[in-house]
Amino acid sequence: MSGILKGKKGIIFGALDEKSIAWQVALQAKAEGAEFILTNAPIALRMGGINELAEQCNSEVIPADATSMEDLENLVDKATEKYGKLDFVLHSIGMSLNVRKKKAYTDINYDWMHKTFDISAMSFHRLMQTLYKKDAMKEWGSILGLTYIAAQRTFPDYNEMAESKSLLESFARSFGYHFGKAKKVRVNTISQSPTMTTAGSGVGGFDAFYNYADQMSPLGNADAESCAKYCVCMFSDFTRMVTMQNLFHDGGFSFTGISTEAMEAFGDKG
């Protein structure tokens, strides 16, 4: 790829540190000619190194809590004041207190569950509604959310994040219809391999299902940089007729029944 986002403007949510997919998306988007605003929740901005990334990308950082309509409206207003209508938006946000506190799925804290859904899924609808009502996206613009195959399959320690990802994907389909009909804007989700991010590593048993997915996938796990390149492709004009899709970016894991490694591991022990 060379300059496929030249002249395009956008917003990237969720860059925490160099391990995060959103961080890698920012670097790839910049390399392809895009300009963008970086944003994250105020607490995440204090924890991460987003100012370093902003310096590398010559980008402005605008704090925004994705559970706050006021913050999102302020963010979108400032972005459109700076750039005019936007070409792309990345939603890379997810957090579960039940996961962080190692609560079992069968002994879940429902207040925390509500918070998980609000941060990890409802924020996507809230963001799209803000963009929609403010007519902030250009025709043929692209909105992406990052998801995981736990939306379709059971991963015991992923907890209610699985339901959050299911809801996120449903929002992409439903809002994608309305955004497409009214404004010719694309909405998709990318279902990424287990990735060694700061957030992902906090899930119980992460190393085990990272290694399992890597062995099951014909191409192995897709890393953060590869995912970033896929996101950039989805922001570009090359994919302008793709919308309302959940796109697996996982080295083939999602459609592999069993690998030769698994057959050897579970073969005849007699």
Solvent accessible surface area in square Angstrom, and as a share of the most:
residue,aa,sasa,rsa
1,M,121,0.54
2,S,106,0.69
3,G,32,0.31
4,I,34,0.17
5,L,0,0.00
6,K,169,0.71
7,G,47,0.45
8,K,30,0.13
9,K,39,0.17
10,G,0,0.00
11,I,0,0.00
12,I,0,0.00
13,F,2,0.01
14,G,12,0.11
15,A,1,0.01
16,L,35,0.18
17,D,38,0.20
18,E,117,0.52
19,K,120,0.51
20,S,14,0.09
21,I,19,0.09
22,A,0,0.00
23,W,11,0.04
24,Q,34,0.15
25,V,0,0.00
26,A,0,0.00
27,L,55,0.28
28,Q,30,0.13
29,A,0,0.00
30,K,76,0.32
31,A,79,0.61
32,E,12,0.05
33,G,34,0.32
34,A,1,0.01
35,E,85,0.38
36,F,2,0.01
37,I,0,0.00
38,L,0,0.00
39,T,0,0.00
40,N,21,0.11
41,A,29,0.23
42,P,56,0.35
43,I,105,0.53
44,A,18,0.14
45,L,31,0.15
46,R,178,0.65
47,M,126,0.56
48,G,25,0.24
49,G,28,0.27
50,I,3,0.02
51,N,108,0.56
52,E,99,0.45
53,L,0,0.00
54,A,9,0.07
55,E,148,0.66
56,Q,97,0.43
57,C,4,0.03
58,N,133,0.68
59,S,19,0.12
60,E,75,0.34
61,V,37,0.21
62,I,8,0.04
63,P,68,0.43
64,A,2,0.01
65,D,51,0.26
66,A,8,0.07
67,T,32,0.19
68,S,31,0.20
69,M,69,0.31
70,E,137,0.62
71,D,43,0.22
72,L,0,0.00
73,E,68,0.31
74,N,61,0.31
75,L,0,0.00
76,V,0,0.00
77,D,53,0.27
78,K,91,0.38
79,A,0,0.00
80,T,38,0.22
81,E,143,0.64
82,K,105,0.45
83,Y,37,0.14
84,G,35,0.34
85,K,89,0.38
86,L,0,0.00
87,D,12,0.06
88,F,0,0.00
89,V,0,0.00
90,L,0,0.00
91,H,2,0.01
92,S,25,0.16
93,I,35,0.18
94,G,33,0.32
95,M,39,0.17
96,S,5,0.03
97,L,46,0.23
98,N,0,0.00
99,V,17,0.10
100,R,152,0.56
101,K,119,0.50
102,K,166,0.70
103,K,60,0.25
104,A,56,0.44
105,Y,109,0.41
106,T,133,0.77
107,D,87,0.45
108,I,21,0.11
109,N,48,0.25
110,Y,142,0.54
111,D,109,0.57
112,W,66,0.23
113,M,31,0.14
114,H,117,0.52
115,K,90,0.38
116,T,0,0.00
117,F,43,0.18
118,D,31,0.16
119,I,28,0.14
120,S,0,0.00
121,A,0,0.00
122,M,85,0.38
123,S,0,0.00
124,F,0,0.00
125,H,62,0.28
126,R,35,0.13
127,L,1,0.01
128,M,0,0.00
129,Q,56,0.25
130,T,3,0.02
131,L,0,0.00
132,Y,67,0.26
133,K,149,0.63
134,K,80,0.34
135,D,59,0.31
136,A,1,0.01
137,M,3,0.01
138,K,81,0.34
139,E,115,0.52
140,W,68,0.24
141,G,3,0.02
142,S,0,0.00
143,I,0,0.00
144,L,0,0.00
145,G,0,0.00
146,L,17,0.08
147,T,6,0.04
148,Y,19,0.07
149,I,9,0.05
150,A,4,0.03
151,A,21,0.16
152,Q,97,0.43
153,R,91,0.33
154,T,122,0.71
155,F,28,0.12
156,P,107,0.67
157,D,80,0.41
158,Y,22,0.08
159,N,11,0.06
160,E,0,0.00
161,M,18,0.08
162,A,17,0.13
163,E,67,0.30
164,S,0,0.00
165,K,18,0.08
166,S,44,0.29
167,L,60,0.30
168,L,1,0.00
169,E,5,0.02
170,S,41,0.26
171,F,36,0.15
172,A,1,0.01
173,R,108,0.40
174,S,64,0.42
175,F,21,0.09
176,G,0,0.00
177,Y,109,0.41
178,H,101,0.45
179,F,0,0.00
180,G,20,0.19
181,K,141,0.60
182,A,61,0.48
183,K,40,0.17
184,K,92,0.39
185,V,1,0.01
186,R,7,0.03
187,V,0,0.00
188,N,0,0.00
189,T,1,0.00
190,I,0,0.00
191,S,2,0.01
192,Q,10,0.04
193,S,4,0.03
194,P,9,0.05
195,T,17,0.10
196,M,88,0.39
197,T,18,0.10
198,T,67,0.39
199,A,73,0.57
200,G,16,0.16
201,S,63,0.41
202,G,42,0.40
203,V,15,0.08
204,G,33,0.32
205,G,46,0.44
206,F,14,0.06
207,D,90,0.47
208,A,71,0.55
209,F,29,0.12
210,Y,52,0.20
211,N,82,0.42
212,Y,107,0.41
213,A,3,0.02
214,D,59,0.31
215,Q,104,0.46
216,M,9,0.04
217,S,6,0.04
218,P,101,0.63
219,L,156,0.78
220,G,15,0.15
221,N,26,0.13
222,A,16,0.13
223,D,81,0.42
224,A,14,0.11
225,E,80,0.36
226,S,46,0.29
227,C,0,0.00
228,A,0,0.00
229,K,87,0.37
230,Y,57,0.22
231,C,0,0.00
232,V,0,0.00
233,C,38,0.23
234,M,4,0.02
235,F,1,0.01
236,S,0,0.00
237,D,72,0.37
238,F,157,0.65
239,T,20,0.11
240,R,94,0.34
241,M,152,0.68
242,V,47,0.27
243,T,40,0.23
244,M,67,0.30
245,Q,88,0.39
246,N,36,0.19
247,L,33,0.17
248,F,67,0.28
249,H,34,0.15
250,D,12,0.06
251,G,13,0.13
252,G,31,0.30
253,F,7,0.03
254,S,13,0.09
255,F,176,0.73
256,T,25,0.14
257,G,76,0.73
258,I,101,0.52
259,S,14,0.09
260,T,92,0.53
261,E,81,0.36
262,A,13,0.10
263,M,110,0.49
264,E,137,0.62
265,A,55,0.42
266,F,164,0.68
267,G,32,0.30
268,D,138,0.71
269,K,159,0.67
270,G,109,1.04
